[in-house]
Amino acid sequence: MNHRLVINTLGKTILLFAIALLLPLFVDIYYREGNINSFLYPIYGLLIIGLSLSLVKPKEKAFYAKEGFVIVALAWILLSLIGAVPFCISGTIPNFVDAVFETASGFSTTGATILTNIEAIPKSMMFWRALTHFIGGMGVLVFVLAILPSSSDGAMHVFRAEAPGPSVGKLVSKIKFTARILYLIYIIMTLVEMIMLLFGGMSLFDSVCHAMSTAGTGGFSNKNASIGAYNSLYIEMVIAVFMFLFGINFNIYYLVLIGKIKKIFKSEEFKIYLIILFIAIITIAINLIQQVGTFWNGLRYSFFQVASISSTTGFLTSEINVWPEYSKSVLLFLTICGACAGSTGGGIKIARLGILAKSTSAGITKTIRPRAVVYKKFDGELLTTEKVKNVRLYLCLWLAIIIVSTLILGLDKGGDLFTNISASITCISNVGPGFNKIASDFTCYSSVSKIVLAIDMLMGRLEIFPIIVLFAPSTWRK
């Protein structure tokens, strides 16, 4: 383990985090809310710690997958703990466990909240919540790679540990430039959405916050009733379209930039994603007719909610708890599936489900015809035994975490069985809202349960392995 390199990288990350805290500080100054110390104290502390750690110079700059996983896991855990401090100092969320839950939910882009009256909190805290989504959406360490000079080829290990999906590749030859391209696309899309929301009559502050929340596919809103509070078809459609766009693999946007548009329609994952969404939108719209009156009303609610849940954003325009059972079942299925690999969305990822389906098909063929030589491809790449094994391992661990979390939540009297299962799935899938008692907030759970769910959220965002590697005894042995 290259300890000095891990410490040095964490120091640089903490320094950048201190700079990020300046943004909500400026918001507080502008609105004269009197919570300056809530951000100044953490900034001072982070600058001291960050400078101290960054002075630790590594003797060897090369590092490998183990260091990449450890750096990513430690950075996300530390930032979730540090990001909770402004909430506690300001009194917005006095309980530290609750504040950590809120911050972990923000950085992991889950959108689960313990706040019951969001509109009553200071604007600086609203902005901070939205900013955690924006930072966590593309990734904390991806940002570090994008702006800091690094000559180490091992940076790819950090990129792979933080980027979502079964496989991650570089868009261009250098990982630094890949990170910059991704962040440029990310920022431009966010700005376009913000401008479009302004045209829809949304205030500048709300436009910025909702655009950042959408970009990170997080779902923190400034309104208690979420997007439904605006009662605007235009605002709903703009946000729904951008939720869909942020749920797509960002490599597709790079292909658009370089003019290789034909390759987009060769993407199996993209086609599967479109098919799933189309079926879900139409069938839910039909299922809602009796409740909302007409097919077009059903289509309005269905399109928004399917885009929200499939991208794992979690914005709401209606009370999904009272929807018909079929509609709720489809939304639960979408919660599990999630968005595309290489997007800011969560869930298992469509790519993994596609690989699983094809490998299962190959297995059935081999069972029927033992001597047959079966080759399967997904998105033009041959499905190797190693890739299929990794996908199955991930799914086994994903299911095991849900089972263990549900059992622990069962010791808590806060939720019933379906609420607990829904909470475990929605947190590890980074969706946010669930069913029954957690349709709007997670206040029904105790501090222990909230810690478990916060861990689920981080494991879901980092796709399990970095957290496991961090706490594995073999990681720290010489």
N, C-alpha and C positions, 0 to 999 in steps of 0.2 A: 504493500500500500504506500503510495506516494503522499505521505501525510502533509508535507509542506506545500505541495501543489494544491491539495484539497483546501487547506487553510487560506492560502493566498487567493484562490478563486472565490471562496466564501466571503473574504474581506471585500473584494471588488463588488460582489453582488450586494452586500450590505450597504456599501457607499452609494450605489445606484438607487437602492431602496430609500435611502435618506433623501436623495434628490427628488424621488417620486412623491415623498410626503410634503414637499414644498407646494405642490399643486393644491391640495385641500387647504393648506395654510393660507394661500392667496385667496381662496374662496371665502374662508372665514374672515379674513381682513376686509374683503370687498363687501360682504353682507353685515359686517360689524357684529358678529355673534358672540365675541368674547371668549372663544375657545382656542386662542392662540397657543397657550401652553400645552394643550392636548397634542399639538404637533411639534412644537419647539423642543420639548423635553425628549421625545423619542429621537428627533433629528440630531440633537447634541449627542445623545448616547450612541446612536448608530455611527456618527462620524468618528467618535473616539474608538469604538470597537472595530469599525471597518478599516480605519487607517492603521490600527495596530496589527490587524490580521494581514492586511495587504503588504505590510513591511516584511513579512516572513517570506523570503525569496526561496523558491524551490531550486534544489541543486540539479534536478533532472526534470526537464519540461515534458518529456514524453509520459503519457499515461494511458491506461487501458480501460476496458469496460467496467471493471470493478470500481475504479476511481470515478468514472462517469456516473454510475448509479449512486454512489455515496454522496457525491457533490450535489446531485439533483435532489435526492431525498432530504439531506440535511438543510439545503437552501429552502425548500418548501416548508419544512417543519418550523424552521427558525422564523421565516417571514410570517407564517400563520400566527405564531406566538407574539412576535413583535407588532404585527399589524393590529392586534387586539388592544394594544395599549391606548391609542387615542380614544377608543370607545369607553374604556374604563375611566381615564382621566376626566373626560368631559361629562361623565355621568350618564351618557346615552345608554350604555349597557354596563351597569355597575359590577355585575358578576363576571369574574374573569373567564370562567368556563364558557358562559354564554357568549362572551366577546370572542373567544377563540373559535367557537362554533360558527359564529357569524363571519369571521375573517377567513377561516378554512373554507367555508361555503363560498366566499367571494373569490379567493384565489383559485380554488378548484373549479370555478364557474358552475357550481351546483345551483345556487339561488335559494337554498333552504334557509329559512330565517326564524329567529326567536322573537322578533319584533312584532307587536300586535297593532301598534299605531305608528306606522312609518311616517305619515305626514306631520307628526309632531316633533320629529327629531330635527336637529339643525341641518341646514343645507350643506355645510362642510362635511358632515357625516354622511349625508346622502351621496355626495360626490365621492367620498372615500370608498363607500360601498361599491359604487359603479366602477371606480378606478381599479379596484381589486379584480373585478371581472376582466377589465381590459388588459391588465398586466398578466393575469393568469391564462387568458385565452390563447395567446400565441406562445406564452412560456417565459418565465423569468430568466432562465439561463440562455434561451435563444436570443433574448435582448442583449445579454452580456456578450455573447459571441458576435452579435451584429456590430457592436460599437467599440469593443475593446480589441487592441491588437493581440494576436495570438499566433505563434508559429508552430504550435503543437498539432500534429495530426490527430491526436487523441481527442480533440474537440468534437469530432464526429461521435464519439461515445456519449458525450453530454447531450448532443443533439438527439441521438437515438433514444436516450433514456427519458427525455422530456417530451418528444414529439409523439402524438397518438397514432396508433396503427400497428399492424403486424410486421411491417417493414418500412424503413425510411431510407430515402436516398437523397443525394445532392442534386439540386437543379443545375448547378454549374460546378466547375472544377474545385473551387475553394468553398469550404463550409461557411466561412464568414460572409461571402457574397450571397450564398443561398439564404442565410439568415436575414440579410439586408433586403433581398428581393421579397421574401415572405412578409417581413414587417412593412415594407412599402405598400404592398398590395393590401395588407390588413388596415393600415392607416387610411389609405385612399378610400377604401370601401366604407370605413367608419365615417369619414368626412362627408361622403356623398349621402349616406343615410341621414346624418345630422341635418344637412341642408334640406333634404326632402321633407323631414319632419317639421322643420321651420315653416316651409310652405303650407303645411297642413294646419297651421295655427298653434302648434305646440311652442311653449316658451323656449328661449335659448338654453336656459339651465336644464330644463327637462329633456330637450333634444340631445344635448351633450351626454347626459346621464344615460338615457335610453339607448342612444347609439353605441356607447361603450358597453352597456350590458348586452346588447344584441350581438356586437362584434365578438365578445367572449362567450357567446351563447350561455350566458349566466342567468338572467331573468330577474335581477333586482330592479324593482320599479320604485318611483318616488310616490306612488299612490297606493293606498290600502287595497283598492279594487284592481290593482295592476293596470293593464292597458284598457280594460273595460271601463275605467273611470272617465276616459276621454269620449266614449260613445261616438267615435268617428270612424266611418268605413275607410276613409283615406289613410288615416294613421294606422289602422289595423292592417291594411293591405301592404303598406310600405314596410312595416316591421315584419310582417309574415314573409314577404319576398326576401328580405335581407336575412331573416333567420334561415330560410332555405339556402341562400347563397353561402352563408357562413358554415353551413353543414356539409358543404361540398369540399372535396379534396382541393387544396390550394394549388396543387400541380396543374390542375385544369386551367386556372387563371394564367399561369405561366405559359401554358401552351397557346392560350389566346394572345398573349403579349408577343410571342415570337411567330405568330401566324400559322401555327399547326392545329387549326380548328378541327380538321378531319379526325385527328387522333382522339379528340374528346369523345366522339361517338363510338369509339372502339373500346372505351373503358367499361368493362363488365360491371364494376362496382357502381358507377354512375347510373347505368341503365337499370340495375336492380333497385337502386335507391329511388329512382323515378317511378318505377312500377309499384313498389311498396307504397309510396306516398299517394299515387293516383288511386289505387284500390282503397286505401284507408280513407281518403277524403270523400270519395263518392259514396262508399258504404255507410260511413258515419253520417253524412248529410241526409241520406235516405232514412237512416235509423232515427234521426232527430226530427223528422217532419211532424210527427204527432205532438212533439213537445214545443216546437217553435213555430208551427203553423204552415210554412211553405218550404219547398226544396231549396229555394234561393237563400232563405234565412239559415237553413241548415248548412248550406254550402259555405256561407260566411263564417259561421262558428267553426265548422269542420276544418276549413282551409287554414284558419289561423291556428287552431289548437294542434292539428297534425304537424304543421310547420314548427310549432313551438316545442312539442314533445319529441318529434323525430330528430330535431337539431339539438335536443337536450337543453333548450333555453329555459323554458318553464314560465313564460309570460302567460297571463290568463285574460280572457275577455268574458268568461261566464263561469258559473259554478259547476265544474265538471263532476262534482260529487253527486249531483242529482241527475246526471245523464243516464240514459238506458244502459243496462248491463253490457250489451254488445259494444257500445261505444267506449265504455270504460275498459273493456277487455282489449280492444284494439290499441287504446292509448298505453296500456300496460305492456303490450307486445312491442310497441314503438319505443317505450322506455328502455326495454332490454336491448333491442337492436341498436339504437343510437344512430349516429351520423356516419359519414364516410371517414375512412382513415385519412390523416393529413389535413383534417379540418380542425376547427376549434371546438367541435362537439364531443360528447362523451358516448357512453354505452359500449356494448361489445364491439361495435363497428361492423358495417355491412361487408367489408372485405373479409373479415374473419368468418362470418356466416357463409359467404360465398365459397371460401376455401373449405370449410367444414362440409358443405353440401357436396362439393365436387369430390372430396376425398372419400366421403361416405358412399357416393355413387360408384367410385372406383373399387371400394371395398366389397360392395354388393356384387359387382361384376366379377371380381376375383373369386368370390364364394361360389357363384354359379359356374364360372369357367376357370378353374384353378390354373390352367396352363396359359391363359391369356396374358399378354403383356399390355398393361393398361397405363397410358400416359394421360395426365390431366393438366390443363393449363388454366390459370386465372389471370386476367389482364395481360395476356401474352407471355407470362412467365410460367415455366414448368414448376409444378407443385412437387418439390423435393420432400423426401421423408422428414428432413430436419424442419422444414417450414410447417408441415402438417402437424408434426409432434409439438412444436411450439404453440400453435393455435390451440390444440387440444389441452395442453398443459395450462394455458391461460384460462380456458373455459372451465377447467376443473377447479382451479384456484378461485376463480370468480364465483362459482357456485358454492364452494366451501366457505368463502367469506360471508356470503349471504346467509347461509345456514347458521354459522357461528354467531353472526350479528343478531339474527332473529331470535336465537336461543337466549342470548344475553338480554335483549330487549324484553323477552318474555318474563324476566325476573322483575321488570319494572311494571308497576300497575298502571302506568300512563296510557298504554295502548292495547287494543285487542290484537288477535292473531293477524288479521288482514292488514291492520295498520302497521304492525311491526314488519311484516313481509314487505309491504309497500315502502316503508321507510328505508329498509336495507337496500332494496333494489334501486329506489330513486336516488339514494346517496352515492352508491358505488357507480351508478350510471351517470351521475352529475346532472340530474334533471331538475330536482328541487321539489316542486309540489307533488304530493302523493294523494292517497285516498283516505276516506274516513276522517280521523282526528287530525291528520297532517295536511289537509287540503289547503290550508292557508299559512299555518306556522307550526313549529315543533315545540311549543311551550308545554305540551303534555308530558314530555320526558324529563327524567331526572338528570343531574349533572353527569353521572356515570354513563348513561345512555347517550348523552350528547357527545361525550368524548369518543365513544365507540363509533358513532355516526360521523364524527369529524375525521376519524382515522379512515373510515370507509370512503369518505369524499376524496381524501388525498390519495388513497390507494387507487381509486377509480381514475382520477385525473392522471396519475403517473403510471397507470396500467400495472400496478401490483409489484412488479419485479424490483424497482429501486428501493421500496420500503423493505421488502424481504431481504435484499442484499445488505442493506444498512444494518439490520438487526441479526444477521446470520453470524454466528461465532467464527466461522471459517474466513469471513471477510477481514477480520482483524488479526488473524494469526500470521506470523512471519512465514 
